[in-house]
């Protein structure tokens, strides 16, 4: 058995050495056929002697058991990204800013890989965890998927504890292969290698990830001083020694602005010939002591910057100039054009900002226009191709009335506004509230998306949220959206159907009915049907409701449109029942009574609050004439004094325990 074990170890060492020479050194010393022979021998031995299979065996890269979800991971050191810059002037400003703090700074220059950041954690040289960047503080555990990436060492060349960060990406050849398979299976193709890499690494089934031939380029160590490293370029050399693939052949070094510009120009020429996509250059101060002096802002490092290559431009035909109304009443002209792929994304709209902008560029419906992504993100109209203009095209003319309510517009500085506060466009606010976290919590529907969908005509009333699935193909052509993002929105809408009643009550936007009151009402009535049939007297007698809220609720249900909305939502299978814990109403000393908790008690206030609410009690923060009991601990303060003055019953902890026992 020892002989077999030694042979397995020998084969793994040979495979790891071959991988290191291939990926890290770009200098393979054995043929593909020799590699396959060694690999297949290891497979046979592990199959026959499964008890001898090592956790870091390269045969684990085929993928394993599928996950039900990705677990959250908190990064030991935040994974911050760099600010972006887009031209030579901004590079010069960055260099001058650094020189104010650092004398004679030097920089490492690295190609900016177009993929997604990945953090790898090693213990005694063995990979134990891989995670996405997430929000920089918390990411997702993608260990099983990352283990399928051949350029990620499962075991390092040194038995050390270390975190390594780099870019997970897909080569151009692998991207084309994946899309060929997509076409064969009549599936939607990936828009670009970045999207393909992101989608592949987040597969719940790692066997699927293993077929996507992803790659990994290491570029950063969060705590280099622990390994005797004093510069960024030493970090990159150390990563290479450990067995990581790095961009050492393309990385550069600069002492001044001129060196930086020369490097960028040289890399721009090589860019199209590279086997993978890059979208810029990352500049980092090389000396790590200098990095410490420069430090961080609240969100980004001061010692680095990401230069983005000029955006790709495409030509298309302007079909329409469409005017939209913002939340403040601002009128914005938008270019609507034949859908085009700009740097991998399908877009059909770009903002034209205001009247002055359109006139300055002389944009006319029917023009051939040049579109690019400003900062590789937001589509913009670059210019009109005047040499291709039809002379019959009419010049742009600003509208004079609101496109929604027809109110005459007013102009403030460069922008036009609708002054009508009751303009139908203001319905946007109600839609935003309905989707908000404390209401129906339809994840992804922020202000901008709701406003865009409203202005496009897909979301003009609340019910429309639950009909958006009918327009999936159209929605995917809108600026900034793709199949994945639209699927996420539609999934969030479906999930919202199962919310408990209090979420829906709050989402309706009934005047004076806040989140807490909505919860109280849902507990009391239990269903929307009973709530809708409630009268003024019933409502007024509910603790914490009172005259104003009761009148507001009654007025809300007098409006036939509101009642129709709720019937429509019911038809759409929106939950109309309270799903919280059932209330024990048997303790008449607590049920429907109002409590205030004050002072320092032996347990947190939430402990007492939960007990009371489960027994149907109502816990408030202010002592009033409607308060039935005040639970008092040490140093109770003014609430105790007020309770005494109003003759309200005072409870200590022993009294409380007696009260909640229902004998």
C-alpha positions in Angstrom: 0.0 0.0 0.0 2.9 2.4 0.8 4.2 1.8 -2.8 0.8 2.8 -4.2 0.7 5.8 -1.9 4.2 6.9 -3.0 3.3 6.5 -6.6 0.2 8.7 -6.2 2.2 11.4 -4.5 4.9 11.1 -7.2 2.2 11.5 -10.0 0.6 14.5 -8.2 4.0 16.2 -7.9 4.7 15.6 -11.6 1.3 17.1 -12.6 1.8 20.1 -10.3 5.2 20.7 -11.7 3.9 20.5 -15.2 1.1 22.9 -14.4 3.5 25.3 -12.8 5.8 25.3 -15.8 2.8 25.7 -18.1 0.9 28.4 -16.3 3.3 30.3 -14.1 6.5 30.0 -16.3 4.8 29.7 -19.7 7.5 27.1 -20.4 6.1 23.6 -20.7 8.7 20.8 -20.4 6.4 17.9 -21.3 4.0 17.2 -24.2 0.2 17.1 -23.9 0.4 13.4 -24.5 2.9 12.9 -21.6 0.7 15.0 -19.3 -2.4 13.0 -20.3 -0.6 9.7 -19.6 0.4 10.8 -16.1 -3.0 12.2 -15.4 -4.8 9.0 -16.5 -2.5 6.8 -14.4 -3.4 8.9 -11.4 -7.1 8.6 -12.2 -6.8 4.8 -12.3 -5.0 4.6 -9.0 -7.4 6.8 -7.2 -10.3 4.8 -8.6 -8.8 1.6 -7.3 -7.6 3.0 -4.0 -10.1 5.8 -3.2 -8.9 5.9 0.5 -5.5 7.2 -0.8 -7.0 10.1 -2.8 -5.6 13.4 -1.6 -7.8 16.5 -1.0 -5.5 18.5 -3.3 -5.4 16.0 -6.1 -5.6 17.7 -9.5 -8.3 15.1 -10.5 -10.7 17.1 -8.2 -11.0 19.7 -11.0 -13.8 17.9 -12.8 -16.3 19.2 -10.3 -18.2 17.6 -7.5 -21.5 17.7 -5.7 -23.9 20.5 -6.7 -24.8 23.2 -4.2 -28.2 24.5 -3.2 -26.9 28.0 -2.7 -23.7 30.0 -2.2 -22.7 30.7 1.4 -21.6 34.2 2.4 -18.0 34.9 3.2 -16.6 37.9 5.1 -13.2 39.0 3.8 -10.5 39.4 6.5 -9.3 42.4 4.6 -11.8 44.4 2.5 -11.6 43.9 -1.3 -11.6 47.5 -2.5 -11.6 48.5 -6.1 -9.8 51.4 -7.7 -11.3 54.6 -9.1 -11.4 54.7 -12.9 -9.8 57.3 -15.2 -10.2 57.7 -18.9 -7.6 60.0 -20.5 -4.0 61.2 -20.4 -4.9 64.3 -18.4 -6.4 62.3 -15.5 -3.2 60.1 -15.5 -1.1 63.3 -15.1 -3.4 64.5 -12.3 -3.0 61.2 -10.5 0.8 61.3 -10.8 0.9 64.9 -9.5 -1.3 64.0 -6.6 0.9 61.1 -5.6 4.0 63.3 -5.9 2.6 65.7 -3.3 3.0 62.9 -0.7 5.8 60.7 -2.2 9.1 61.9 -3.5 10.1 60.3 -6.8 7.3 57.6 -6.8 7.6 54.5 -9.0 4.7 52.5 -10.4 3.9 49.0 -11.4 1.7 48.8 -14.5 -0.5 45.8 -15.1 -3.0 44.9 -17.8 -6.5 45.2 -16.4 -8.1 41.8 -16.9 -11.8 41.9 -17.9 -13.3 39.3 -15.6 -14.3 39.2 -11.9 -12.2 39.4 -8.8 -11.6 36.2 -6.8 -9.9 35.7 -3.4 -8.1 32.5 -2.6 -7.2 31.4 0.9 -4.5 28.8 1.6 -3.6 26.9 4.8 -0.3 25.2 4.9 -0.1 25.7 1.1 -3.4 24.0 0.4 -6.4 25.8 -1.0 -9.2 25.9 1.6 -11.5 28.6 0.3 -12.3 30.8 -2.7 -14.7 33.7 -2.6 -16.1 36.4 -4.9 -15.5 40.1 -4.2 -19.2 40.8 -3.4 -19.6 44.2 -1.9 -15.9 44.3 -0.9 -16.8 43.2 2.7 -18.9 40.1 2.1 -18.6 37.8 -0.9 -19.8 34.3 -1.8 -18.0 31.0 -1.2 -17.1 29.6 -4.7 -14.5 27.1 -3.6 -15.9 24.1 -5.5 -16.1 26.0 -8.7 -12.6 27.6 -8.4 -11.1 24.2 -7.8 -12.0 23.3 -11.4 -9.8 26.1 -12.8 -6.6 24.5 -13.9 -4.4 27.6 -13.4 -5.4 27.8 -9.7 -2.9 25.8 -7.6 -4.6 23.4 -5.3 -1.3 23.2 -3.5 1.3 25.9 -3.5 5.1 25.5 -3.9 5.5 26.6 -0.3 3.6 25.4 2.8 2.4 28.8 4.0 -0.8 30.4 5.1 -1.7 33.2 2.6 -4.5 35.0 0.8 -4.1 35.7 -2.9 -6.3 37.9 -5.0 -6.7 37.9 -8.8 -9.0 37.8 -11.7 -11.2 34.9 -12.8 -11.6 35.2 -16.6 -12.4 33.3 -19.8 -10.0 33.3 -22.8 -11.3 34.4 -26.2 -11.0 30.8 -27.5 -12.9 29.3 -24.5 -15.5 32.0 -24.9 -16.1 31.1 -28.5 -16.3 27.4 -27.6 -18.9 28.0 -25.0 -21.0 30.1 -27.4 -20.7 27.4 -30.1 -22.2 24.9 -27.6 -24.9 27.5 -26.7 -25.9 27.8 -30.4 -26.0 24.0 -30.8 -28.4 23.8 -27.9 -30.4 26.7 -29.1 -29.6 28.7 -25.9 -28.9 32.4 -25.5 -25.3 33.1 -26.0 -23.1 35.0 -23.6 -22.6 38.7 -24.5 -18.9 38.8 -23.7 -16.1 36.8 -21.9 -16.6 38.8 -18.7 -20.3 37.8 -18.5 -19.4 34.2 -19.4 -16.8 34.0 -16.7 -19.1 35.5 -14.1 -22.0 33.2 -15.0 -19.7 30.1 -15.1 -18.1 30.7 -11.7 -21.5 31.1 -10.1 -22.9 27.8 -11.3 -24.3 25.8 -8.4 -23.1 22.7 -10.2 -19.3 22.7 -10.3 -19.3 20.1 -13.0 -20.8 22.7 -15.4 -18.1 25.2 -14.3 -15.4 22.6 -15.1 -16.6 22.5 -18.7 -16.2 26.2 -19.2 -12.3 26.3 -19.1 -12.0 29.3 -16.9 -8.6 30.9 -16.0 -7.1 32.8 -13.1 -4.5 35.6 -13.1 -3.0 36.4 -9.7 -2.1 40.1 -9.0 -2.3 40.9 -5.3 -1.4 39.8 -1.8 -3.3 41.7 1.0 -0.6 41.4 3.6 2.8 41.2 1.7 4.8 42.4 4.7 4.2 39.0 6.4 6.4 37.4 3.7 9.2 39.9 3.7 7.9 41.7 0.6 8.5 45.5 0.3 7.2 46.3 -3.3 4.4 45.3 -5.5 6.7 43.9 -8.2 8.2 41.6 -5.5 4.6 40.5 -4.7 4.1 39.5 -8.3 7.4 37.6 -8.4 6.4 35.8 -5.1 3.1 34.8 -6.6 4.9 33.3 -9.6 7.2 31.4 -7.2 4.2 30.0 -5.4 2.8 28.5 -8.6 0.4 31.2 -9.8 -0.1 32.5 -13.3 0.8 36.2 -13.5 1.1 38.7 -16.3 4.8 39.0 -15.8 5.5 39.3 -19.5 3.2 42.2 -19.9 3.6 44.0 -16.6 5.6 47.2 -16.7 7.4 49.7 -14.5 7.3 53.5 -14.6 9.1 56.4 -13.0 7.1 59.2 -14.4 4.1 60.3 -16.5 5.9 59.7 -19.8 6.7 56.1 -18.9 3.1 55.5 -18.1 1.8 56.9 -21.4 4.4 54.9 -23.4 3.3 51.7 -21.6 -0.4 52.3 -22.3 0.2 53.1 -26.0 2.3 49.9 -26.4 -0.3 47.7 -24.6 -3.1 49.3 -26.7 -1.3 48.0 -29.8 -0.9 44.5 -28.4 -4.4 44.4 -26.9 -6.2 42.8 -29.8 -3.6 40.1 -30.2 -3.8 38.9 -26.6 -5.6 35.6 -25.9 -7.9 37.3 -23.4 -9.8 40.5 -23.1 -8.3 43.5 -21.2 -10.1 46.8 -20.7 -7.3 49.0 -19.3 -4.2 49.3 -17.2 -3.9 49.3 -13.4 -1.4 51.7 -12.0 -0.1 51.0 -8.5 2.6 52.8 -6.4 5.3 50.1 -6.2 6.8 50.7 -2.8 4.6 49.3 0.0 5.7 51.8 2.5 4.6 54.6 0.1 1.3 52.8 -0.1 0.9 53.0 3.6 1.6 56.8 3.6 -1.0 57.3 0.9 -3.6 55.1 2.6 -7.3 54.9 1.6 -10.4 57.0 1.2 -13.6 55.6 2.7 -14.0 53.5 -0.4 -10.9 53.3 -2.6 -7.1 53.1 -2.2 -5.2 56.4 -2.8 -2.1 54.5 -4.1 -3.7 53.0 -7.2 -5.9 53.9 -10.2 -7.5 52.0 -13.1 -7.1 53.6 -16.6 -9.8 52.4 -18.9 -9.2 52.2 -22.7 -11.3 54.4 -24.9 -14.7 53.0 -25.4 -15.7 51.1 -28.5 -17.9 53.1 -30.9 -20.6 51.8 -33.1 -22.9 53.3 -35.7 -26.7 53.1 -35.6 -29.8 55.0 -36.8 -31.7 57.4 -34.6 -35.3 56.4 -34.7 -36.9 58.7 -32.2 -36.2 61.4 -29.6 -38.3 60.4 -26.6 -39.0 62.8 -23.7 -39.2 61.4 -20.2 -40.2 63.0 -16.9 -38.1 62.5 -13.8 -39.1 62.5 -10.1 -38.4 66.2 -9.8 -40.4 67.0 -13.0 -37.2 67.4 -15.1 -37.7 66.7 -18.8 -35.0 64.7 -20.5 -34.7 64.0 -24.3 -33.5 60.5 -25.0 -32.1 59.0 -28.2 -34.0 55.9 -29.3 -32.0 54.0 -31.9 -31.8 50.6 -33.6 -30.5 48.1 -31.0 -26.7 47.7 -31.2 -24.0 45.8 -29.3 -21.6 48.3 -27.7 -18.6 46.6 -26.1 -20.6 43.4 -25.5 -23.9 44.9 -24.3 -27.1 45.3 -26.4 -28.4 48.9 -26.0 -31.1 50.9 -27.7 -31.3 54.2 -25.8 -28.9 56.9 -24.7 -29.6 60.2 -22.8 -29.4 63.5 -24.7 -29.4 65.4 -21.4 -31.2 68.6 -22.4 -32.1 71.0 -25.2 -28.7 72.7 -25.4 -26.9 69.3 -25.7 -29.1 68.2 -28.7 -28.8 71.5 -30.5 -25.0 71.6 -30.0 -24.6 68.1 -31.5 -27.3 68.9 -34.1 -29.0 65.5 -33.6 -31.9 64.8 -35.8 -34.3 61.8 -36.1 -33.1 59.7 -39.0 -29.4 60.5 -38.5 -26.6 58.0 -38.5 -25.1 58.4 -35.0 -22.0 57.1 -33.3 -22.7 55.4 -29.9 -20.1 54.5 -27.3 -20.1 53.7 -23.6 -18.8 56.5 -21.5 -16.4 54.9 -19.1 -17.4 51.5 -20.6 -20.7 51.7 -18.8 -23.3 54.3 -19.9 -24.2 54.6 -23.6 -23.8 58.1 -25.0 -24.2 59.8 -28.4 -20.7 60.8 -29.6 -21.5 62.5 -32.8 -23.7 62.7 -35.9 -22.3 61.4 -39.2 -23.1 64.6 -41.1 -21.6 63.2 -44.3 -24.4 60.6 -44.3 -27.3 62.9 -43.4 -30.4 63.0 -45.5 -30.9 66.7 -46.3 -34.7 66.4 -45.7 -34.3 65.6 -42.0 -35.8 68.3 -39.8 -33.9 70.1 -37.0 -34.6 69.2 -33.4 -37.3 71.3 -31.7 -37.8 71.2 -27.9 -41.3 70.3 -26.7 -43.2 73.1 -24.9 -45.6 70.9 -22.8 -45.2 68.0 -20.5 -45.4 64.7 -22.4 -47.4 63.2 -19.5 -49.9 65.9 -18.3 -49.6 68.5 -21.1 -48.7 71.3 -18.6 -46.6 74.1 -20.2 -43.0 73.5 -19.3 -40.7 76.0 -17.5 -37.0 76.4 -18.0 -34.5 76.7 -15.2 -30.9 77.3 -16.5 -30.3 74.5 -19.1 -33.1 72.2 -18.1 -36.9 72.1 -18.7 -39.4 71.1 -16.0 -43.0 70.2 -15.6 -44.3 72.4 -12.7 -47.4 70.3 -12.1 -47.0 68.5 -8.8 -50.0 66.3 -9.6 -48.5 65.1 -12.9 -49.1 61.5 -13.5 -45.4 61.0 -13.7 -45.3 61.5 -9.9 -46.9 58.1 -9.7 -43.3 56.9 -10.0 -42.9 57.6 -6.3 -45.8 55.3 -5.4 -44.2 52.5 -7.5 -40.8 53.0 -5.9 -42.5 52.8 -2.5 -44.3 49.6 -3.4 -41.1 47.9 -4.4 -39.0 49.2 -1.5 -37.3 47.0 1.1 -39.8 47.7 4.0 -42.8 47.3 1.6 -42.9 44.4 -0.9 -39.1 44.2 -1.0 -38.8 43.5 -4.7 -35.1 43.3 -4.9 -33.4 45.2 -7.7 -36.1 47.8 -8.3 -34.3 50.9 -7.3 -35.4 54.4 -8.2 -33.7 54.5 -11.6 -35.1 51.1 -12.8 -38.6 51.9 -11.7 -38.4 55.3 -13.5 -37.0 53.8 -16.7 -39.6 51.1 -16.8 -42.3 53.7 -16.1 -41.1 56.0 -18.9 -40.9 53.0 -21.3 -44.5 52.2 -20.6 -43.9 48.8 -18.9 -44.7 49.9 -15.4 -47.4 52.6 -15.0 -49.4 51.0 -12.2 -48.8 48.6 -9.3 -50.3 45.6 -11.1 -47.8 46.0 -13.9 -45.0 44.6 -11.7 -46.7 41.2 -12.0 -47.1 41.4 -15.8 -43.5 42.3 -16.6 -42.7 38.7 -17.4 -44.7 39.1 -20.6 -42.1 41.7 -21.9 -38.9 39.9 -21.0 -37.4 40.0 -24.6 -38.2 43.8 -24.9 -36.8 44.5 -21.4 -33.5 42.9 -22.3 -32.9 45.5 -25.0 -33.1 48.4 -22.6 -29.9 50.2 -21.5 -28.0 48.3 -18.9 -30.0 45.1 -19.0 -29.4 41.5 -20.1 -31.0 38.2 -19.6 -29.5 37.6 -16.2 -30.5 40.9 -14.8 -34.0 40.7 -16.1 -34.3 37.1 -14.8 -33.2 38.4 -11.3 -35.9 41.1 -11.4 -38.6 38.7 -12.5 -37.6 36.2 -9.8 -37.7 38.9 -7.2 -41.2 39.8 -8.3 -42.3 36.2 -8.0 -40.8 35.9 -4.5 -42.7 39.1 -3.4 -46.0 37.3 -4.0 -45.4 35.3 -0.9 -44.9 38.2 1.5 -46.8 38.4 4.7 -49.8 40.7 4.8 -48.1 43.5 6.7 -45.7 44.0 3.7 -48.6 44.5 1.3 -50.5 46.9 3.7 -47.4 49.1 4.0 -46.7 48.9 0.3 -50.2 50.3 -0.5 -49.0 53.7 0.8 -52.1 54.4 2.9 -51.6 57.8 4.5 -50.3 57.6 8.1 -50.0 53.8 7.9 -46.3 53.2 8.5 -44.4 49.9 8.8 -45.3 49.4 12.5 -48.9 50.2 12.0 -49.2 47.8 9.1 -47.8 45.0 11.2 -50.3 45.8 14.0 -53.2 45.8 11.5 -52.1 42.6 9.8 -51.9 40.8 13.2 -55.3 42.2 14.3 -57.3 41.4 11.1 -55.2 38.4 9.8 -56.4 38.9 6.2 -56.9 41.6 3.6 -60.6 40.7 3.2 -61.2 41.4 6.9 -59.1 44.6 6.8 -60.9 46.0 3.8 -64.3 45.4 5.5 -63.2 47.2 8.8 -65.2 50.3 9.9 -64.1 53.4 11.7 -65.2 52.3 15.2 -63.4 49.0 14.9 -60.2 50.7 13.7 -60.3 53.5 16.3 -60.5 51.0 19.2 -57.3 49.1 18.1 -54.4 50.2 20.3 -52.1 52.8 18.6 -54.5 53.4 15.7 -56.6 56.4 16.8 -58.8 58.8 15.0 -56.5 60.1 12.2 -55.3 56.7 11.1 -58.8 55.2 11.3 -60.2 58.0 9.1 -57.4 57.6 6.6 -57.9 53.9 6.2 -61.7 54.3 5.8 -61.1 57.0 3.1 -58.6 54.7 1.3 -61.1 51.9 0.9 -63.9 54.3 -0.2 -61.8 54.8 -3.4 -63.0 52.3 -5.9 -59.6 52.3 -7.7 -57.9 51.2 -4.5 -60.4 48.4 -4.0 -60.0 47.3 -7.6 -56.2 47.3 -7.2 -56.5 44.8 -4.3 -58.9 42.6 -6.2 -56.5 42.6 -9.1 -53.5 41.7 -6.9 -55.5 38.9 -5.4 -56.2 37.6 -8.9 -52.5 37.7 -9.5 -52.0 35.3 -6.5 -50.5 38.0 -4.2 -50.7 36.7 -0.6 -53.4 38.4 1.4 -52.9 36.6 4.7 -50.7 37.3 7.8 -47.9 34.8 7.9 -46.3 35.8 11.2 -46.5 34.0 14.5 -50.0 33.3 15.7 -51.1 35.5 18.6 -52.2 33.8 21.9 -55.2 35.8 22.8 -56.1 33.8 25.9 -54.3 36.0 28.4 -56.8 38.9 28.7 -54.5 40.7 31.1 -52.1 41.2 28.1 -54.1 40.8 24.9 -54.8 44.2 23.3 -53.1 46.1 26.2 -50.5 48.7 25.6 -47.1 48.5 27.3 -44.1 50.8 27.7 -40.7 49.4 28.7 -38.2 51.6 30.5 -35.0 51.4 32.6 -32.4 48.7 32.8 -33.7 45.1 33.1 -32.1 41.8 33.6 -32.6 40.9 29.9 -32.7 43.0 26.7 -35.9 44.9 26.0 -36.5 42.8 22.9 -36.9 39.8 25.1 -39.9 41.3 26.9 -41.2 42.9 23.8 -41.4 39.6 21.9 -43.2 37.9 24.8 -45.8 40.7 25.0 -46.4 40.8 21.2 -46.8 37.0 21.1 -49.6 37.4 23.7 -51.2 40.1 21.6 -49.8 43.0 23.6 -48.8 46.3 22.0 -45.4 47.7 22.9 -44.9 51.5 22.4 -42.1 53.9 23.3 -44.2 56.8 24.7 -46.3 56.9 27.9 -49.8 58.3 27.1 -53.3 58.0 28.6 -53.8 54.9 26.4 -50.9 53.1 28.1 -52.0 50.2 30.3 -48.7 49.2 31.9 -45.2 50.4 32.3 -42.5 47.8 32.9 -39.8 49.4 34.9 -36.1 48.5 35.5 -33.3 50.4 37.1 -32.9 54.2 36.4 -36.3 54.4 34.5 -36.2 58.2 34.0 -39.1 60.5 32.9 -41.3 57.7 31.6 -41.7 56.3 35.1 -42.5 59.8 36.4 -45.1 60.4 33.7 -46.7 57.0 34.4 -47.1 57.8 38.0 -48.6 61.2 37.2 -51.2 59.5 34.9 -52.0 56.7 37.4 -50.8 54.0 35.1 -49.9 50.6 36.6 -46.2 50.1 37.2 -44.7 46.6 36.8 -41.3 45.3 38.0 -39.9 42.1 36.6 -41.7 39.9 39.2 -45.0 41.6 38.4 -44.3 41.0 34.7 -43.7 37.3 35.2 -47.0 37.0 37.2 -48.9 38.9 34.5 -47.8 36.7 31.6 -48.7 33.5 33.5 -52.2 32.8 32.4 -53.8 30.8 35.3 
